[in-house]
């Protein structure tokens, strides 16, 4: 499997872990200094992100529409756009950037930033 295929697979697993509230998946793949900037501008460290994940997702599904993976040495950026449906039936779209850093044979997520566009894409 190529580096790009590996990161695409990790990205898909990241999304599925979010929907499933899979704290253990994140615990093993987020760097200790991980930071997430949510779409409302709030900033979560790893511990806060894991607590939020444990409460469960408000989304019923999330479909990846566009995924772009770029490598810069031992750093990878995953930029993606996805469509989602909330559990209450409301549709939405979001864009995000996840930053991965390779340490040995492992890729760890060090940063995530989520944006919900002000208008439909």
C-alpha positions as a printed Julia matrix, in Angstrom:
121×3 Matrix{Float64}:
   0.0    0.0    0.0
   1.35   3.45  -0.9
   1.71   6.29   1.63
  -1.24   8.07   0.03
  -3.45   4.98   0.2
  -2.47   4.51   3.84
  -3.4    8.1    4.74
  -6.67   7.86   2.81
  -7.5    4.73   4.79
  -6.62   6.45   8.08
  -8.83   9.37   7.06
 -11.78   7.05   6.4
 -11.17   5.32   9.74
 -11.05   8.74  11.46
 -14.51   9.57  10.07
 -15.94   6.17  11.02
 -14.45   6.42  14.53
 -16.17   9.78  14.93
 -19.55   8.38  13.91
 -19.1    5.34  16.18
 -17.76   7.26  19.19
 -14.67   5.04  19.08
 -12.47   6.62  21.75
  -9.93   3.78  21.61
  -9.28   4.34  17.9
  -8.49   7.98  18.58
  -6.49   7.26  21.73
  -4.06   5.21  19.64
  -3.82   7.57  16.68
  -3.86  11.08  18.11
  -0.54  12.6   19.18
  -0.3   13.53  22.85
  -0.2   17.22  21.86
  -3.15  16.9   19.44
  -5.35  19.98  19.04
  -8.71  20.22  17.27
 -10.24  23.52  16.19
 -13.97  22.91  15.9
 -16.26  24.63  13.38
 -17.48  27.0   16.11
 -13.91  28.1   16.83
 -13.54  26.17  20.08
 -10.18  24.5   20.7
  -9.96  20.98  22.12
  -6.85  19.23  23.35
  -6.6   15.44  23.14
  -8.33  14.81  26.48
 -11.25  17.13  25.65
 -11.55  15.62  22.16
 -11.73  12.1   23.64
 -14.41  13.2   26.13
 -16.43  14.75  23.28
 -16.06  11.57  21.22
 -17.24   9.43  24.14
 -20.52  11.39  24.25
 -21.32  10.19  20.73
 -21.81  11.92  17.42
 -24.75  14.11  16.46
 -24.35  12.79  12.9
 -26.16   9.82  11.4
 -23.77   9.62   8.45
 -20.84  11.38   6.8
 -19.88  10.94   3.15
 -16.45  11.99   1.92
 -16.91  13.95  -1.3
 -13.35  15.18  -1.94
 -10.09  14.07  -0.33
  -6.65  15.49  -1.13
  -3.5   14.11   0.5
  -0.18  15.98   0.33
   3.17  15.0    1.8
   5.9   17.27   3.11
   8.63  14.95   4.35
   7.3   13.27   7.5
   4.2   15.5    7.54
   0.99  14.81   5.63
  -2.0   17.1    5.13
  -5.39  15.55   4.5
  -7.83  18.14   3.14
 -11.37  16.94   2.61
 -14.94  17.97   1.98
 -17.81  15.88   3.22
 -21.6   15.83   3.27
 -23.42  14.74   6.37
 -26.85  14.14   7.8
 -27.48  14.86  11.47
 -29.49  12.41  13.56
 -32.35  14.94  13.45
 -32.31  14.74   9.62
 -30.64  18.09   8.95
 -28.12  17.98   6.09
 -24.78  19.75   6.09
 -21.38  20.11   4.54
 -17.98  20.54   6.15
 -14.39  20.97   5.1
 -11.45  19.95   7.22
  -7.7   19.71   7.35
  -6.0   17.02   9.4
  -2.24  17.13   9.92
  -0.42  13.82  10.38
   3.21  13.37  11.44
   5.11  10.15  10.84
   7.08   8.73  13.73
   8.82   5.53  12.69
   6.2    3.47  10.87
   3.22   5.23  12.49
   1.26   8.28  11.41
  -0.23  10.31  14.28
  -2.76  13.12  13.97
  -1.36  16.31  15.53
  -4.0   18.79  14.41
  -7.53  18.92  13.02
  -9.47  21.98  11.86
 -13.12  21.84  10.78
 -15.04  24.47   8.82
 -18.7   24.56   7.95
 -19.14  26.86   4.95
 -21.49  29.8    5.42
 -23.24  28.9    2.17
 -23.89  25.68   0.3
 -21.04  24.43  -1.88
